[in-house]
Amino acid sequence: YEFDNRSLNTQQYMELAFGHARNLNEKLRVGAKVKVLLGAAYADFKVNHLQLEKNIPAVGSGDPRDFYWKVKGDMHIEAALMDSKVKHPGAVAPDGSGRPRIEGFNDMSFGLAGFGLALDLGATYQLTDDLVLSAGLTDLGFINWNNVHAGTSAGEYEFNGFEHSGSQLVNGVNPIDAGLEDLQEDLENLFALYDDGDKSVSQSLAATLNAGAEYTMPFYRKMSVGLLYTGRFYGDYSWHQGMLSANIRPLKWLEVNANAAAT
């Protein structure tokens, strides 16, 4: 099993927004919103290469050590969590670089991990008495993350079972217990993160484009159909969606709609 070029990204921030909308004429209405972004947490996780290999010996090979699991990993992570520092248990990277191993966060206190600005734009246009066009472009901007902790994990591990010696102790230790401890230590070393230092990261936001049209049925003004396109532009996390909807409002307090979407 191979997992290459996989990634996961998250940005958690609060918004302070200032907006205004107005009619330019009887048919066109426009609006804009300026947003101040206050960053709380950021993480970007990438798996450059992760390989799980299982070897099953041929029947009658006679050597159980030919059965094994082999794991190879190469991963990278960047993270910022409020005003925090990383914790080091004392272990260092086995590659001789002297980089300390990351165990988690400590000295966490309230503070901003990032700061940014963004802009939203939108407009509606009454093309005819029955047809309204609309468009909106949101999250045009960036956010800068400070004190981002970076770490990498790379290694290889092979497991081919435990040596069985019944109830006999080896140096006063049960061999199964010793094997489990060795397995835990090896896996911790394989997936351990080693500190690459702190840095600042500037990222654009995931800009989103919405473009739609709504047509009111001239024979029954309480019924309309709509078409909406949504596009999200964010590198590897970009996606596009089209949605078709039908709406009916027989009463002021009752509305029924049905829609279908494809992404």
KAURKA-V493352 format. One record per pair of residues at least 12 apart in sequence whose ideal C-beta (glycine too) atoms are under 10 Angstrom apart, sorted by the first residue. I is the first residue (numbers start at 0). J is the second residue. Records with the same first field share a line. If there is no record, write none. Layout:
BEGIN
I->J  J
END
This chain:
BEGIN
0->49  50  51  52  53  70
1->48  49  50  51  52  71
2->46  47  48  49  50  51  72  74
3->46  47  48  49  50  73
4->45  46  47  48  235
5->44  45  46  47  48  49  74  235
6->43  44  45  46  47  75  234  235  236
7->42  43  44  45  46  76  236
8->41  42  43  44  45  77  202  205  233  234  235  236
9->40  41  42  43  44  78
10->36  38  39  40  41  42  43  79  112  113  115  142  144  202  204  205
11->38  39  40  41  42  79  80  81  112  113
12->34  35  36  37  38  39  40  41  111  112  113  114  115  117  142  144  204
13->34  35  36  37  38  39  111
14->32  34  35  36  37  115  117  138
15->33  34  35  36  37
16->32  33  34  35  36  117  119
17->31  32  33  34  35
18->30  31  32  33  34  119  121
19->31  32  33
20->32  121  122  123
22->123
23->122  124
24->124  125
25->125
26->123  124  125  126  127  131  132
27->122  123  124  125  132
28->121  122  123  124  125  133
29->120  121  122  123  124
30->119  120  121  122  123  135
31->118  119  120  121  122
32->117  118  119  120  121  137
33->116  117  118  119  140
34->115  116  117  118  119  137  138  139  140  204
35->114  115  116  117  140
36->111  113  114  115  116  117  138  140  141  142  143  204
37->111  112  113  114  115  142
38->79  81  111  112  113  114  115  142  143  144  145
39->79  80  81  109  110  111  112  113
40->78  79  80  81  83  112  113  144
41->77  78  79  80  112  113  142  144  145  147  200  202
42->76  77  78  79  80  144  147  148
43->75  76  77  78  79  144  147  149  200  202
44->74  75  76  77  78
45->73  74  75  76  77  151  235
46->72  73  74  75  76  152
47->72  73  74  75  151  153
48->71  72  73  74  153
49->70  71  72  73  74  152  190
50->69  70  71  72  73  155
51->68  69  70  71  72
52->67  68  69  70  71  157
53->66  67  68  69
54->66  67  68  69  157  159
55->67
62->159
63->159  160  162  163
64->159  160  162
65->159
66->158  159  160
67->157  158  159  160
68->156  157  158  159  160
69->155  156  157  158  159
70->154  155  156  157  158  185  186  189  190
71->153  154  155  156  157  189
72->152  153  154  155  156  189  190  191
73->151  152  153  154  155
74->150  151  152  153  154  190  192
75->149  150  151  152  153  192  195
76->101  148  149  150  151  152  192  195
77->144  147  148  149  150  195  197  198  200
78->101  104  112  144  147  148  149  150  192
79->111  112  113  144  145  146  147  148  197  198  199  200
80->104  107  110  112  146  147  148
81->104  107  108  109  110  111  112  113  146
82->106  107  108  109  110  111  112  145  146
83->103  104  105  106  107  108  110  112  146  148
84->104  105  106  107  108  146  148  197
85->99  100  101  102  103  104  105  106  146  148  149  150  192  194  197
86->99  100  101  102  103  104  105  106
87->99  100  101  102  103  105  193  194
88->100  101  102  103  187  191
89->102
90->102  187  188  191  193
91->193  194
92->151  152  153  154  188  191  192  193  194  195
93->153  154  188  191  193
94->151  153  154  193
96->193  195
97->193
98->150  151  192  193  194  195  196
99->150  193  194
100->150  152  187  188  191  192  193  194
101->148  149  150  151  152  191  192  193  194  195
102->191  192
103->192
104->148
110->145  146
111->144  145  146
112->142  143  144  145  146  147
113->141  142  143  144  145  146  147  199  200  201  202
114->141  142  143  144  145
115->140  141  142  143  144  201  202  203  204
116->139  140  141  142  143  204
117->137  138  139  140  141  142  203  204  206
118->136  137  138  139  140  204  206
119->135  136  137  138  139  140  206  207
120->134  135  136  137  139
121->133  134  135  136  137  209
122->134  135  136
123->135  211  213
124->212
126->212  214
127->214  215  217
128->215  217  220
129->213  214  215  216  217  220  223
130->212  213  214  215  223
131->211  212  213  214  215  223  225
132->210  211  212  213
133->209  210  211  212  213  225  227
134->208  209  210  211  212  228
135->207  208  209  210  211  229
136->206  207  208  209  210  230  232
137->204  205  206  207  208  209  231
138->203  204  205  206  207  231  232  233
139->203  204  206  207
140->203  204  206
141->201  202  203  204
142->200  201  202  203  204
143->199  200  201  202
144->198  199  200  201  202
145->197  198  199  200
146->197  198  199  200
147->196  197  198  199  200
148->192  194  195  196  197  198
149->192  193  194  195  196  197  198  200
150->191  192  193  194  195  196
151->191  192  193  194  195
152->188  189  190  191  192  193
153->189  191  193
154->185  186  188  189  190  191  193
155->185  189
156->182  185  186  188  189  190
157->185
158->178  181  182  185  186
160->178  182
161->174  175  176  177  178  179  181  182
162->174  175  177  178
163->175  178
202->233  234
203->232  233  234
204->232  233
205->231  232  233  234  236  237  238
206->230  231  232  233  237
207->229  230  231  232  233  238
208->228  229  230  231  232  239
209->227  228  229  230  231  240
210->226  227  228  229  230
211->225  226  227  228  229  242  244
212->224  225  226  227  228
213->225  226  227  244  246
214->226
215->246
216->245  247
219->247  249
220->248
221->246  247  248  249  250  251  254
222->245  246  247  248  249  255
223->244  245  246  247  248  256
224->243  244  245  246  247  256
225->242  243  244  245  246  256  258
226->241  242  243  244
227->240  241  242  243  244  258  260
228->240  241  242
229->241  242  260  262
238->262
239->261  262
240->260  261  262
241->259  260  261  262
242->258  259  260  261  262
243->257  258  259  260  261
244->256  257  258  259  260
245->257  258  259
246->258
END
